[in-house]
Amino acid sequence: MSTEAKRAPAQKQKEKGAPSNNGADAAPANKLAETTPAIRLELLHSMLLQRRFEERCAEAYALGKIGGFCHLYIGQEAISTGVMSMIRPDDYVITAYRDHGQALARGVSPRAVMAELFGRADGCSGGKGGSMHIFDAKTNFFGGHGIVGGHVPIAAGVGFAIKYRRGNQVCVCFFGEAAVNIGAFHEALNMASLWDLPVIFIIENNRYGMGTAISRSTANEDVLVRAQGYRMEGESVDGQDVFAVRDCMARATERARKEKRPTLIEMRTYRFMGHSMSDAVSGTYRTKDELEENMKRDPILLLHNRIFEGGELTEGDMHKLDDEAKAIAQDAWDFADASPEPALEKLYTDVYADTSS
Ligand SMILES: Cc1ncc(C[n+]2csc(CCOP(=O)(O)OP(=O)(O)O)c2C)c(N)n1
């Protein structure tokens, strides 16, 4: 197997909910021309839902309904949507703290995500995890982790469990580019390659770790070379293009399921909001011009334009989709607002797993 890293050119829920993957067991069509209009609309819906949902998160945070840390995913939605649309319901997903959009794209209930953000009992982590710890066993969504790079070895562990049980699932692990300098990342990639684990490691390279540009933190900015260091296949793709994301995921999932080999993917993206809700939109570490330039490549706009040009989407359809996304976000807000706070005695539950049986 070549170790050359490649650089590509630049469950629907009854409750108002997030889109499922395409239901695909067999590799789903990935390129624009191969997708059906229904799939294209579903991709657009998924991205719009994340955007409208998180806009409400920002509002709820300002109103004090959400406390603690809160990192928005706005601008990066083509990655979550593209990746989730190419994996199966029995696959596993694990991520860092910028996790709301990924959870929604995976099919976690928007109500349960918003209730978690509001710290309420009906939240997917019982209201005790908050924004950085979205977790949902039903959809194999294993968090939501706050320590940069800390979850990457857990992904290798999930990969090992799949192999041990002779399954053919994959484990997808998302993290930011700052995590590639963390020791745990290197240990996990080494073991995943050495032991042939079906893990897809995805670097969401938005170019900044909090307020630090990659050029100021990373000796070799070409993060993909780390794949070669561990004899792993690697690819770099345009993370603003949902079809590019799907295309490379098609190869990575095939490699994981058939060859039982891991992949490292760099998805180049940009976050439109600050690092977290405590950081101004633009900050002092990047210029307004840079932000505006990148916002021209809004992933939702790109997808909208591509299918609009194809003549299969009218402005009316777009408004309808958008209204639906807004209604789901409102429904989630109302649900979360009505949910009670966790009972005091729950403070000591879910702290340790019972492994005795
Ligand atoms: C081990 C560790 N060090 C530092 C922090 C503080 N911290 C939180 S987010 C962050 C930046 C991480 O950036 P990146 O991994 O690129 O992800 P992004 O926020 O861009 O999605 C840092 C340094 C942390 N949470 N964990």
The ligand as an ORCA input file, in Angstrom:
! r2SCAN-3c Opt
* xyz 1 1
  C      -4.827     19.642     26.163
  C      -5.486     20.978     26.044
  N      -4.739     22.080     25.919
  C      -5.333     23.280     25.789
  C      -6.694     23.388     25.796
  C      -7.339     24.736     25.608
  N      -7.923     24.833     24.278
  C      -9.239     24.667     24.099
  S      -9.650     24.752     22.512
  C      -8.083     25.002     22.002
  C      -7.757     25.187     20.539
  C      -7.871     23.929     19.773
  O      -7.906     24.218     18.396
  P      -8.217     23.104     17.315
  O      -7.800     21.776     17.834
  O      -7.623     23.526     16.040
  O      -9.789     23.066     17.203
  P     -10.848     24.209     16.856
  O     -11.137     24.935     18.136
  O     -10.242     25.077     15.820
  O     -12.055     23.483     16.381
  C      -7.235     25.032     23.096
  C      -5.784     25.244     22.996
  C      -7.447     22.203     25.948
  N      -8.783     22.226     25.944
  N      -6.836     21.015     26.047
*
